[in-house]
Amino acid sequence: MAQTRIAVVGSGIAGLTAGWLMSKKHHVTLLEKGPSLGMAQHGVDAGTAQGDKVVDVPLRVFNKSYYPNLFLLCQNLNIDLRMVDHGGAFGYLNGDLYFRYENIAIGGKNYSYVLPKMKQLPWLLKVGWEILRLRRDMKEFLERDDCDEVRLAKFFEDFKYSRAFQYEFFFPILSSVCTCSYSALMEYPAGILIHGMQTLMETTPTQRFIGGTRALQANLAKSIQNVRYDSHVVRIEPSPKGAVVHYRDGVQEEYDHVILATQANQAREVLDVSYEEERSLLERIIYQTSDMIVHRDERLMPGPARKWSPVYYGISSQYDWPMATIWINKVEPGFEEGEPLFQTWNPLIPPDEDKVLGRTTFERPVVSLDSLKAVNRLANLQKDSLDKRHIWFCGSYGTPAIPLLESGLVSAVQLGEHFGVAKPSWFVEPSR
C-alpha cells in the first residue's frame, strides 16, 4: 500500500499503538477530543516528600505472562519497569479480614504464601483446598474444546466450587481486574477469564512503568507526524476517495483512511448510518460504568498501617461488586515516603470528601458470548473488505481477551497488517 493519509481517532493504548505503527509507513494525524493524550488523561496530582507527582488513574500494573507484548513494547521503547509487590488482603466492610497472602521475590520470580492468623483459619480450612486445586482445574478446563463457548458459571458448576470460594476469593480478584460486576463476570466466556486467572497465579512478577503511563504514551506519540488535541469528532462518513471527518465546530476533513480507536459505543455514535452492520455489531459490545478515587482516607484500607497489604478487597453480600483499594505508597515509584495515599475502585464506603484528591467515572467493556461473536464478526468484516474499506476499528474490546492494555495493543498491531505495516519483530501472537 502506497503512503496514505490516515486519521486515528482516540489516544488510548490502541490509538497510540496504531499511530506509532502506521507512521512508519504512512502520514498519521492523531485526533484526541481532550486537552491531552487519553491514556494518562485521568492522572491525579498528589503531594510527596519530593513535591507533587502524578498518580495514574487507573493504576496500571501488569505481568509478562498476560501482557507479553506490552512488556516487549516497553523494552523496545527503553521504558524502565519496576517490580512491585501486589499481595492482597480480603475482608468484610466492617474491617474484619478473613484471608491474606503475601509475596516474596526469589530469582526474578514472584511466590505467594499465606501466614493465617488464628481467626482466619476457619475460612482458610473451608476454602483453602479449593484454592490449591484451582490451578489443576483451570488447566483441565482450558483443554476443553468448548471452553470459550460456555459462560463462567459453567466452570464453577462442573468443578463444584463453593459459593464462598466464588464470592470471597475468585470474584473479588477478577471483578477488580475487569472492573465489572459479579453478574457480568458470570456472563463472560469461561475460557477468557480462566486463562486470565491462570496467568495471574503464575510466578511472573508484577511490574509498573517508571514514570507511569505518561512515559509510555510520550514515547509512542513522539513519532506520529501530527497530534491534535481538542478535536471533537461528531461524525465519520464515507467519501468517493476515503472518509470525511466532521468536527463539532463544523470543520470537515477528508482522509484516505480513518481508524476509530475509541470505545466501541463511542465509535458507533460517530459512525455514519450507512455502516449498518458495523453499527449493529458495535452496539452488542456492552460497557459498565464505575468510579475510581484517589484519596487519603485510611478507613478504606482497614487495620493498623503495619499490617496493610498492597491491595485490599472489601466485600459485602449486599453488593454485586467488591471494593478494591491499592496502597499507592507501596506500589508506585516515587511515593514510598510521606502520608498514606490510596486509590479505590468502586468505593462501597463513602470516603471523607476532605481527603479525596481526585474522582473519575469511567466505562469498561465487558465480554459475553454474544459480544465475543460480534467482535469476531467485526474482525472478519475488516479482513474481507480490504480493497474497499476506508473506516476501521481497533481497541481493547477488539480481541477475544479481557479488555486490558494488552488487548488494545494487540488489536492495533493486527490492524496494521491491513495497511501493509508488518508486525514488530518482537510481537508475540496471542496464545489463545
Secondary structure as GFF3:
##gff-version 3
##sequence-region A 1 432
A	DSSP	beta_strand	5	9	.	.	.	ID=ss1
A	DSSP	alpha_helix	13	22	.	.	.	ID=ss2
A	DSSP	beta_strand	27	31	.	.	.	ID=ss3
A	DSSP	three_ten_helix	38	40	.	.	.	ID=ss4
A	DSSP	beta_strand	44	48	.	.	.	ID=ss5
A	DSSP	beta_strand	51	55	.	.	.	ID=ss6
A	DSSP	beta_strand	62	63	.	.	.	ID=ss7
A	DSSP	alpha_helix	68	76	.	.	.	ID=ss8
A	DSSP	beta_strand	81	83	.	.	.	ID=ss9
A	DSSP	beta_strand	88	92	.	.	.	ID=ss10
A	DSSP	beta_strand	97	106	.	.	.	ID=ss11
A	DSSP	beta_strand	109	113	.	.	.	ID=ss12
A	DSSP	three_ten_helix	118	120	.	.	.	ID=ss13
A	DSSP	alpha_helix	121	142	.	.	.	ID=ss14
A	DSSP	alpha_helix	152	159	.	.	.	ID=ss15
A	DSSP	alpha_helix	163	165	.	.	.	ID=ss16
A	DSSP	pi_helix	166	170	.	.	.	ID=ss17
A	DSSP	alpha_helix	171	178	.	.	.	ID=ss18
A	DSSP	alpha_helix	182	187	.	.	.	ID=ss19
A	DSSP	alpha_helix	190	200	.	.	.	ID=ss20
A	DSSP	beta_strand	206	209	.	.	.	ID=ss21
A	DSSP	alpha_helix	212	221	.	.	.	ID=ss22
A	DSSP	beta_strand	226	228	.	.	.	ID=ss23
A	DSSP	beta_strand	233	239	.	.	.	ID=ss24
A	DSSP	beta_strand	242	247	.	.	.	ID=ss25
A	DSSP	beta_strand	252	255	.	.	.	ID=ss26
A	DSSP	beta_strand	257	260	.	.	.	ID=ss27
A	DSSP	alpha_helix	264	270	.	.	.	ID=ss28
A	DSSP	alpha_helix	276	283	.	.	.	ID=ss29
A	DSSP	beta_strand	286	295	.	.	.	ID=ss30
A	DSSP	three_ten_helix	298	300	.	.	.	ID=ss31
A	DSSP	three_ten_helix	305	307	.	.	.	ID=ss32
A	DSSP	beta_strand	311	315	.	.	.	ID=ss33
A	DSSP	beta_strand	323	327	.	.	.	ID=ss34
A	DSSP	alpha_helix	328	331	.	.	.	ID=ss35
A	DSSP	beta_strand	342	345	.	.	.	ID=ss36
A	DSSP	three_ten_helix	353	355	.	.	.	ID=ss37
A	DSSP	beta_strand	356	366	.	.	.	ID=ss38
A	DSSP	alpha_helix	369	384	.	.	.	ID=ss39
A	DSSP	beta_strand	391	393	.	.	.	ID=ss40
A	DSSP	three_ten_helix	396	398	.	.	.	ID=ss41
A	DSSP	alpha_helix	405	416	.	.	.	ID=ss42
A	DSSP	three_ten_helix	417	419	.	.	.	ID=ss43
###
